[in-house]
Amino acid sequence: MTVEDRHGSGEPGRSDGPAVMPAATSPSAPLPTTPQPTTPLPGPAPAGQDGGSAVGQGGQPSAGAAKEVWQLHPDMTGGGEREDASAPLELDRETIRRLERELLGAERTLRRRDIAAAAGVSLLSARKLWRAMGFPNIGDDDVAFTEKDLGALTTIIDMVRQEQLTEDAAISITRAVGQMTDRMVVWQIEAIVEEMVAQRGLSDSDARKTLVTELPDLIEPLEKTLVYAWRRQMNAGVQRLALRAESGLRSSEVGRDGDEQDAPLPLARAVGFADLVSYTSLSRRMNERTLAQLVQRFENKSSEIISVGGGRLVKTIGDEVLYIAESPEAGAEISLALAKAFSDDEFLPSARCSLVWGRVLSRLGDIYGPTVNLAARLTALAEPGQVLVDSVTAATLEQNEKFVLTFHDARNVRGFGEVRPATLARGTGSGLILD
């Protein structure tokens, strides 16, 4: 499955997080609680059942199509029946009010017009920022805001007034904060609930009620961790921007003549995909909890390898991960490590992988351009456990003894014409070392 299959070529990448909504009203899928006996799952589905192909060229079986998976470990098996999650949670209202006061930092005493007037902006301007943050519509008579809301709005408005940001930039940055924190909160809640179900033997419903009473003890450490991580990530971004951008641009000229489709784009990056084989057919045979654990295992393993290799995980889209690295060598190491890790994993299917070195446009936390689209196309051509690169990427790596490149016949790739792919394999050295 490729990016273009999910959102047409040239369109902005889709976020893999939940729709922007207040975390308290975000739908969350409850987890089963009663373990089932461990049962072997059948091997990969026949070709065509999951959008991929189990056969290679000439109708011959693919190299990895016959990989027999997936005798699940006891801690990856699913559960039986759970309580009806549609039943309303019976929580003490005062407990919820106390938690709200602690989270919001003050009582709700202000209406939206009060906030806009105190910040010295029109209601329209204030609403633009609130919508960017992901807040729902609030009526004129709703007492929904606190002094903390006023302070946050004023902070954003002041950056525009002082010409540190344009209004458009302020709205974009606010939207980034809203979307990322919304997804983060849902992720954290589900992780804690799942832990309570697994470790304490609680039902899903009881775990969610318990979380409300125990959350006050977690707010401060979670907030400190968030601020710490943001500062570290910002520093890493500055290092990439200031120290490595020029060397990356110089490297991007290798094997190129300046007429490539991505030539006008500013950032030189190695763009890689890893796509699990037979994920769709496999997921149909899993219950909810087992599928969640498979996805978590896939994301955790991908994230670890990409981080150790010095790359950045751009996003995961179900069974696929998109990442970037700042040099073709770093991208190649990550790609090979991903392909090997999934082929060696007894619980996960193999993955088709690709890597393309070129230029990209980075916006809204995503990346765009022909380099991304070509990498997605090559993923669809790869066999399970294989890493495919294009000829330009191969030219930048072929003199490096750490890698072995095997060229294939030219293939007609939609949107790119004839492309001569090459299989990337391990040469000398041990590759990435994972703790």
C-alpha positions as CSV (number, residue, x, y, z in Angstrom):
1,M,0.0,0.0,0.0
2,T,1.4,3.4,-1.0
3,V,0.9,7.0,0.0
4,E,-0.8,7.6,-3.4
5,D,-3.2,4.7,-2.8
6,R,-4.4,6.5,0.3
7,H,-4.3,10.1,-0.8
8,G,-3.8,10.9,-4.4
9,S,-0.4,11.8,-5.8
10,G,0.6,15.3,-5.0
11,E,-2.0,15.8,-2.3
12,P,-1.0,16.6,1.3
13,G,-0.2,13.5,3.4
14,R,-3.0,12.4,5.7
15,S,-2.4,12.5,9.4
16,D,-2.5,9.1,11.1
17,G,-3.8,10.5,14.3
18,P,-7.4,10.9,15.4
19,A,-9.6,13.6,14.1
20,V,-9.1,16.9,16.0
21,M,-11.5,17.0,18.9
22,P,-11.3,17.5,22.6
23,A,-9.6,14.5,24.2
24,A,-12.4,14.1,26.6
25,T,-14.8,13.4,23.7
26,S,-12.5,11.4,21.4
27,P,-13.8,7.9,20.7
28,S,-11.6,5.3,22.1
29,A,-11.7,1.6,21.4
30,P,-12.0,-0.6,24.5
31,L,-9.7,-3.6,24.9
32,P,-10.8,-7.1,25.6
33,T,-9.8,-8.5,29.0
34,T,-10.1,-12.2,29.0
35,P,-7.2,-14.1,27.5
36,Q,-7.9,-16.7,24.8
37,P,-5.9,-19.8,24.1
38,T,-2.8,-19.2,21.9
39,T,-3.7,-20.3,18.4
40,P,-1.6,-20.4,15.2
41,L,-2.7,-18.1,12.5
42,P,-2.6,-19.1,8.9
43,G,0.2,-17.9,6.6
44,P,-0.1,-14.9,4.2
45,A,-3.2,-14.7,2.2
46,P,-3.2,-15.4,-1.5
47,A,-2.4,-12.6,-3.9
48,G,-5.0,-10.0,-4.3
49,Q,-6.5,-10.3,-0.8
50,D,-4.6,-7.5,0.8
51,G,-3.8,-5.2,-2.1
52,G,-0.3,-6.7,-2.4
53,S,0.9,-9.6,-4.4
54,A,2.1,-13.0,-3.2
55,V,3.7,-13.8,-6.5
56,G,6.7,-12.3,-8.2
57,Q,7.5,-11.7,-11.9
58,G,6.5,-14.5,-14.2
59,G,3.9,-15.9,-11.8
60,Q,6.5,-17.4,-9.5
61,P,6.1,-17.2,-5.8
62,S,7.7,-14.2,-4.2
63,A,10.8,-14.8,-2.0
64,G,9.0,-14.0,1.2
65,A,5.4,-15.0,0.3
66,A,5.6,-18.3,2.0
67,K,6.8,-16.9,5.3
68,E,4.8,-18.8,7.9
69,V,3.8,-16.5,10.7
70,W,2.4,-16.0,13.4
71,Q,2.1,-18.4,16.3
72,L,1.3,-15.7,18.7
73,H,3.0,-15.3,22.0
74,P,0.7,-15.6,25.0
75,D,1.0,-11.8,25.7
76,M,-0.2,-11.0,22.2
77,T,-3.3,-13.1,22.2
78,G,-6.7,-11.3,22.3
79,G,-9.5,-11.5,24.8
80,G,-13.1,-12.6,25.1
81,E,-16.2,-10.6,25.8
82,R,-15.9,-7.3,27.6
83,E,-18.4,-5.1,29.3
84,D,-20.7,-2.9,27.2
85,A,-18.5,0.1,26.5
86,S,-21.6,2.1,25.4
87,A,-22.9,2.2,29.0
88,P,-22.3,5.7,30.6
89,L,-19.4,5.9,33.0
90,E,-20.7,6.3,36.6
91,L,-18.2,8.8,37.9
92,D,-18.6,11.2,40.8
93,R,-19.2,14.7,39.3
94,E,-17.2,16.4,42.0
95,T,-14.2,14.3,41.1
96,I,-14.5,15.3,37.5
97,R,-14.8,19.0,38.4
98,R,-11.7,18.8,40.6
99,L,-9.8,17.2,37.8
100,E,-11.0,19.8,35.3
101,R,-9.9,22.6,37.6
102,E,-6.4,21.1,37.9
103,L,-6.1,20.6,34.2
104,L,-7.4,24.0,33.1
105,G,-5.7,25.8,35.9
106,A,-8.7,27.9,36.9
107,E,-12.5,28.0,37.0
108,R,-14.5,28.6,33.8
109,T,-15.7,32.2,34.3
110,L,-15.4,33.8,30.8
111,R,-17.4,33.8,27.6
112,R,-15.8,33.9,24.2
113,R,-16.6,37.5,23.7
114,D,-15.0,38.3,27.1
115,I,-11.8,36.5,26.0
116,A,-11.6,38.2,22.6
117,A,-12.3,41.7,24.1
118,A,-9.7,41.2,26.8
119,A,-7.1,40.1,24.2
120,G,-7.9,43.1,22.0
121,V,-8.9,41.1,19.0
122,S,-12.1,40.5,17.0
123,L,-14.1,37.4,17.8
124,L,-13.4,36.2,14.3
125,S,-9.7,36.3,14.9
126,A,-10.0,34.5,18.2
127,R,-12.2,31.8,16.7
128,K,-9.6,31.2,13.9
129,L,-7.0,30.3,16.6
130,W,-9.4,28.2,18.7
131,R,-10.4,26.2,15.6
132,A,-6.8,25.8,14.7
133,M,-6.2,24.4,18.2
134,G,-9.1,22.0,17.7
135,F,-11.7,23.4,20.0
136,P,-15.4,22.8,19.3
137,N,-17.8,25.6,18.5
138,I,-18.8,27.5,21.6
139,G,-22.0,29.6,21.9
140,D,-22.0,33.3,22.9
141,D,-23.6,32.5,26.3
142,D,-21.4,29.5,27.2
143,V,-19.1,30.2,30.1
144,A,-16.4,28.0,28.7
145,F,-13.1,29.8,29.3
146,T,-10.6,30.6,32.1
147,E,-8.0,33.2,32.7
148,K,-5.5,30.6,31.4
149,D,-7.3,30.6,28.1
150,L,-7.0,34.4,28.0
151,G,-3.2,34.2,28.7
152,A,-2.7,31.6,25.9
153,L,-4.6,33.6,23.4
154,T,-2.7,36.8,24.3
155,T,0.6,35.0,23.9
156,I,-0.2,33.9,20.4
157,I,-1.6,37.3,19.4
158,D,1.4,39.1,20.9
159,M,3.7,37.2,18.6
160,V,1.8,38.5,15.6
161,R,1.7,42.1,17.0
162,Q,5.4,42.0,17.6
163,E,5.9,40.7,14.0
164,Q,7.6,37.6,15.2
165,L,5.0,35.6,13.2
166,T,2.4,36.4,10.5
167,E,-1.2,35.6,11.2
168,D,-1.0,32.6,8.8
169,A,2.2,31.3,10.5
170,A,0.6,31.7,13.9
171,I,-2.5,29.7,12.8
172,S,-0.3,27.0,11.3
173,I,1.8,26.6,14.4
174,T,-1.3,26.6,16.6
175,R,-2.9,23.9,14.4
176,A,0.3,21.8,14.8
177,V,0.1,22.1,18.6
178,G,-3.6,21.2,18.6
179,Q,-3.3,18.2,16.4
180,M,-0.1,16.8,17.9
181,T,-1.3,17.2,21.5
182,D,-4.7,15.7,20.7
183,R,-3.2,12.6,19.3
184,M,-0.7,12.4,22.2
185,V,-3.4,12.6,24.8
186,V,-5.5,9.9,23.2
187,W,-2.3,7.7,22.9
188,Q,-1.4,8.3,26.5
189,I,-4.9,7.5,27.8
190,E,-5.2,4.3,25.8
191,A,-1.7,3.2,26.9
192,I,-2.6,3.7,30.6
193,V,-6.0,2.0,30.2
194,E,-4.4,-1.0,28.5
195,E,-1.8,-1.2,31.2
196,M,-4.5,-1.2,33.9
197,V,-6.5,-3.9,32.1
198,A,-3.4,-6.1,31.6
199,Q,-1.7,-5.6,35.0
200,R,-4.6,-5.1,37.4
201,G,-7.2,-7.3,35.7
202,L,-9.7,-4.5,35.5
203,S,-12.4,-4.4,32.9
204,D,-12.0,-1.7,30.3
205,S,-14.8,0.4,31.8
206,D,-13.4,0.2,35.3
207,A,-9.9,1.1,34.1
208,R,-11.2,4.3,32.5
209,K,-13.0,5.2,35.7
210,T,-9.9,4.4,37.7
211,L,-7.8,6.6,35.4
212,V,-9.9,9.6,36.2
213,T,-9.2,9.3,39.9
214,E,-5.5,8.5,39.5
215,L,-4.7,11.1,36.7
216,P,-4.0,14.0,39.1
217,D,-0.8,12.2,40.3
218,L,0.3,11.8,36.6
219,I,-0.3,15.4,35.3
220,E,2.9,17.0,36.6
221,P,5.3,14.2,35.4
222,L,3.6,13.9,32.1
223,E,3.7,17.7,31.6
224,K,7.4,17.9,32.5
225,T,8.2,15.0,30.1
226,L,6.3,16.9,27.3
227,V,8.2,20.1,27.8
228,Y,11.5,18.2,28.1
229,A,10.9,16.3,24.8
230,W,9.8,19.4,23.0
231,R,13.0,21.2,23.9
232,R,15.2,18.3,22.9
233,Q,13.3,17.9,19.6
234,M,13.6,21.6,18.9
235,N,17.3,21.5,19.5
236,A,17.6,18.5,17.2
237,G,15.7,20.4,14.5
238,V,18.0,23.4,14.9
239,Q,21.1,21.2,14.5
240,R,19.7,19.7,11.3
241,L,18.8,23.2,10.1
242,A,22.0,25.0,10.9
243,L,24.8,22.4,10.8
244,R,23.8,19.8,8.3
245,A,21.6,21.4,5.6
246,E,24.5,22.6,3.4
247,S,26.3,19.3,3.5
248,G,23.0,17.5,2.6
249,L,22.5,19.8,-0.4
250,R,26.0,19.1,-1.6
251,S,25.5,15.3,-1.3
252,S,22.2,15.6,-3.2
253,E,24.1,16.6,-6.4
254,V,25.7,13.2,-6.7
255,G,24.5,11.4,-9.8
256,R,22.1,14.3,-10.8
257,D,22.1,16.8,-13.7
258,G,19.7,19.4,-12.3
259,D,16.8,18.4,-14.5
260,E,15.1,16.1,-12.0
261,Q,11.5,16.7,-11.0
262,D,12.5,17.4,-7.4
263,A,15.3,19.9,-8.3
264,P,13.4,23.1,-7.2
265,L,12.7,21.6,-3.7
266,P,14.8,22.8,-0.8
267,L,15.7,19.9,1.4
268,A,17.9,17.0,0.5
269,R,16.8,13.9,2.3
270,A,16.7,10.1,2.1
271,V,13.1,9.1,2.0
272,G,12.2,5.5,3.0
273,F,9.0,3.4,3.3
274,A,8.4,0.1,5.0
275,D,5.1,-1.7,4.3
276,L,4.0,-4.8,6.1
277,V,3.1,-7.7,3.8
278,S,-0.4,-9.3,4.0
279,Y,-1.4,-6.9,6.8
280,T,-5.0,-6.4,5.6
281,S,-5.8,-10.2,5.3
282,L,-4.0,-10.8,8.6
283,S,-5.9,-8.1,10.4
284,R,-9.2,-9.6,9.4
285,R,-8.4,-12.8,11.3
286,M,-7.4,-10.9,14.5
287,N,-9.5,-9.7,17.4
288,E,-9.2,-6.1,18.5
289,R,-6.6,-6.6,21.2
290,T,-4.3,-8.8,19.2
291,L,-4.4,-6.3,16.3
292,A,-3.6,-3.4,18.6
293,Q,-0.6,-5.3,20.0
294,L,0.6,-6.2,16.5
295,V,0.4,-2.5,15.4
296,Q,2.2,-1.4,18.6
297,R,4.9,-3.9,18.0
298,F,5.3,-2.7,14.4
299,E,5.4,1.0,15.4
300,N,7.7,0.4,18.4
301,K,10.2,-1.6,16.4
302,S,10.1,0.9,13.5
303,S,10.5,3.9,15.8
304,E,13.5,2.3,17.6
305,I,15.4,1.5,14.4
306,I,14.8,4.8,12.8
307,S,15.9,6.7,15.9
308,V,19.0,4.6,16.4
309,G,19.9,5.2,12.8
310,G,19.6,9.0,13.2
311,G,16.5,9.3,11.1
312,R,13.1,10.8,11.8
313,L,9.8,9.0,11.7
314,V,7.5,11.2,9.7
315,K,4.3,9.1,10.2
316,T,2.8,5.7,10.3
317,I,-0.3,4.9,8.2
318,G,-1.7,1.6,9.5
319,D,0.7,-1.0,8.1
320,E,3.2,1.5,6.6
321,V,5.9,3.7,8.0
322,L,7.4,6.8,6.3
323,Y,10.8,8.1,7.5
324,I,13.6,10.4,6.4
325,A,17.3,10.6,7.0
326,E,19.9,13.3,6.3
327,S,22.3,11.2,4.2
328,P,21.8,8.3,1.7
329,E,24.1,6.2,3.9
330,A,22.0,6.7,7.0
331,G,18.8,6.0,5.0
332,A,20.3,2.8,3.6
333,E,21.3,1.6,7.1
334,I,17.8,2.2,8.4
335,S,16.2,0.5,5.4
336,L,18.3,-2.6,5.7
337,A,17.7,-2.8,9.5
338,L,14.0,-2.5,9.0
339,A,13.8,-5.2,6.4
340,K,15.9,-7.6,8.5
341,A,14.0,-6.9,11.7
342,F,10.6,-7.7,10.2
343,S,11.9,-10.7,8.4
344,D,13.4,-12.1,11.6
345,D,10.5,-11.3,13.8
346,E,8.4,-14.4,14.5
347,F,5.2,-12.4,15.2
348,L,5.2,-9.8,12.4
349,P,5.0,-10.3,8.7
350,S,7.9,-9.3,6.5
351,A,8.0,-5.8,5.0
352,R,8.6,-4.4,1.5
353,C,11.0,-1.4,1.8
354,S,12.3,1.3,-0.4
355,L,14.7,4.3,-0.3
356,V,15.1,7.3,-2.5
357,W,17.7,10.1,-2.1
358,G,16.4,13.4,-3.4
359,R,14.8,16.7,-2.4
360,V,11.6,17.2,-0.6
361,L,9.3,20.0,0.7
362,S,8.6,19.8,4.5
363,R,5.3,21.3,5.6
364,L,2.8,20.6,8.3
365,G,5.0,17.9,9.8
366,D,4.8,15.9,6.6
367,I,7.0,15.7,3.5
368,Y,6.0,16.2,-0.2
369,G,7.4,15.9,-3.7
370,P,8.4,13.5,-6.4
371,T,11.0,11.8,-4.1
372,V,8.3,10.8,-1.7
373,N,6.0,9.5,-4.5
374,L,8.8,7.5,-6.2
375,A,9.7,5.9,-2.9
376,A,6.1,4.9,-2.4
377,R,6.0,3.4,-6.0
378,L,9.2,1.4,-5.4
379,T,7.7,-0.1,-2.2
380,A,4.9,-1.6,-4.2
381,L,7.5,-3.2,-6.6
382,A,9.6,-4.7,-3.8
383,E,9.4,-8.3,-2.7
384,P,8.9,-9.2,1.0
385,G,12.1,-8.5,2.9
386,Q,13.6,-6.6,-0.1
387,V,14.9,-3.0,-0.2
388,L,14.6,-1.3,-3.6
389,V,16.3,2.0,-4.5
390,D,16.2,4.1,-7.7
391,S,19.3,4.5,-10.0
392,V,20.2,8.0,-8.6
393,T,20.2,6.6,-5.0
394,A,22.2,3.6,-6.2
395,A,24.8,5.9,-7.8
396,T,25.4,7.6,-4.4
397,L,25.9,4.3,-2.6
398,E,27.6,2.0,-5.1
399,Q,31.2,3.0,-4.1
400,N,30.4,2.4,-0.4
401,E,31.7,-1.1,0.5
402,K,29.0,-1.3,3.3
403,F,26.4,-1.9,0.6
404,V,25.8,-4.2,-2.4
405,L,23.6,-3.1,-5.2
406,T,22.0,-5.5,-7.7
407,F,20.4,-3.7,-10.7
408,H,17.2,-5.0,-12.3
409,D,15.6,-4.4,-15.7
410,A,13.9,-1.1,-16.2
411,R,10.3,-0.9,-15.0
412,N,7.5,1.4,-16.1
413,V,6.5,3.3,-13.0
414,R,3.3,5.3,-13.0
415,G,4.1,9.0,-13.0
416,F,7.8,8.5,-13.6
417,G,8.2,6.5,-16.8
418,E,11.0,4.0,-17.0
419,V,12.8,3.5,-13.7
420,R,15.7,1.1,-13.2
421,P,15.5,-0.2,-9.6
422,A,18.2,-1.8,-7.7
423,T,18.1,-4.1,-4.7
424,L,20.1,-2.8,-1.8
425,A,21.8,-5.4,0.4
426,R,24.4,-5.6,3.2
427,G,28.0,-5.5,2.2
428,T,30.7,-5.1,4.9
429,G,30.1,-4.1,8.5
430,S,27.4,-5.1,10.9
431,G,24.9,-2.4,10.3
432,L,22.9,-0.7,13.0
433,I,23.5,-2.0,16.5
434,L,20.3,-2.1,18.6
435,D,20.5,-2.4,22.3
